[in-house]
Amino acid sequence: MRDGLLLSDPTVAIVDSMPIPVCQFARAYRCRRFDDTASFGKDHTCRQTFYGFRLHMRLCWPGVITQMYLAPANVSEGEVVWDVTAGTSGLLLGDRNYWLPSVQAALRKVGVVLLAPFRKASSQPAHSWSAVLGRVRYRIDTVFGQLTDRCGAKRVWARDLWHLRNRRLADGSDAYHVCLVQFARSGSSAPIGAVGCLKKLARRVNLRKETDFMQHVTSKDGTIIAYEQSGQGPALVVVGGVLGDHHQQAGLAALLAEHFTVYNIDRRGHGESGFTAPYAVEREAEDLDALITEAGGSAFVYGTSGPGVLCMEAAARGLSPKMKKLAVWEPPYILEGTRPPVPQDYMEQLAQLLREGRRGDMIELFFTKAIGMPVEFVAPMRQSPFWAAQEAFAPTLVYDATLMGNGDFKLPKERLAKVTAPTLVIDGGTTPWLSHAADAVADTLPNAQRRTIAGQPHNVADEAMAPVLIEYFQS
């Protein structure tokens, strides 16, 4: 029946949840059914508290129920979304409860692009997809309506979880067939307008290329620099991109976008930005200058790891007056005695491996000699799914080595002393040589503060970093 009347698209899906109260609220404290599993939660539609469960569902367009998950009412959407998306890929549309930047960034790594409006409408960027979310998501409301009105999904005629789960499965099957017949009677598998929106959405949210989201600025030497802009408020430039592009900082940028207008840059030679040979640190400083000028002439700036070094180099080369405040995370300078030094011919080894086309070996050299990871840890990583994606960025390791003193990673005290912008130097306290470097940088800069986010690794969590940056830039 499904194949004959209605075709579904497994790459375009909608996720949402509905409340399943097990009793009236006034009787909740006397209810003995499900007392070990049910809980209190919020019904956002009627703005009331209820006692029971939430039924989480994933629909494939145009209304085929593919996943159902029954959870206690106090379990958040972010915890359950992993269960309803397991083994899937493509677009996933949610409401404001699914505006979860860290979850969205993690899902993207496994091939799921979760789109949801900002929790605060005032922070919603002017991306073209935001206008069509509501027009597409109405279909899951139709299915929920069938579950409630025709199948009595909110009537809990069960006294234990096993029977309740089986009733929900039966309800889902009934609702699927009711909706199937209704959609088939309309003469097409989906309204033409919605199909057009979804096709446009699929084009604009590509798992590998998002040029429709990117904006561009031209650097002094004519190189096109791409960046993603989001949010409203004072300008904040986010600089990341070591073996990656602006997506590495997408989760953090989304959290910051609730307070700032965030400019998340693709460094030259990364992502959608162009590249003009030869590489020089001065050219990257000019890229930041062009972006800050585009942002209004002054901005807060945050750089992580190696890109944090780039931000300080740009400030030392004359950009300090344009940086209202600067924050850097664990700049990877190597101080004598804190760890084994990088080989003297590190940069030459990278260049030779690049000429030989051995990009995977370039990454292994970077991990073992520059970062200091044990060889036995790196070898299994070469079999992981992300390794091939990183190999595309392997040539940029030569640029990063140039940035780090032509591969010696030593602290350039005289140059950093020229950085006059107020600077917050942050570390996580879990990697001693990076903490020593952070202390040395703070001691060298003429206008620096120090902060440790205790327990954070070098790959710092977005949720841990965001409040520190918000507090610092807004103070």
Secondary structure, DSSP 4 states (H G I P E B T S, - for coil): -HHHH---EEEEEEEEEEEEESS-GGGGGG--TTTTT-EEEEETTTTEEEEEEEEEEEEEETTEEEEEEEEETTS-HHHHHHHHTTT--EEEE--GGG--HHHHHHHHHTTEEEE---SSGGG----TTHHHHHHHHHHHHHHHHHHHHTT-TT----SSHHHHHHHHHHHHHHHHHHHHHHHHHTTSSS-HHHHHHHHHHHHHS-SS--TTT-EEEE-TTS-EEEEEEE-SSSEEEEE--SSS-GGGGHHHHHHHTTTSEEEEE--TTSTT----SSP-HHHHHHHHHHHHHHTTS-EEEEEESHHHHHHHHHIIIIIGGGEEEEEEE------TTTSPPPPTTHHHHHHHHHHTT-HHHHHHHIIIIII---HHHHHHHTTSTHHHHHHTTTTHHHHHHHHTTTTT----HHHHTT--S-EEEEEEESSHHHHHHHHHHHHHSTTEEEEEEEEE-SS--HHHHHHHHHHHHH-
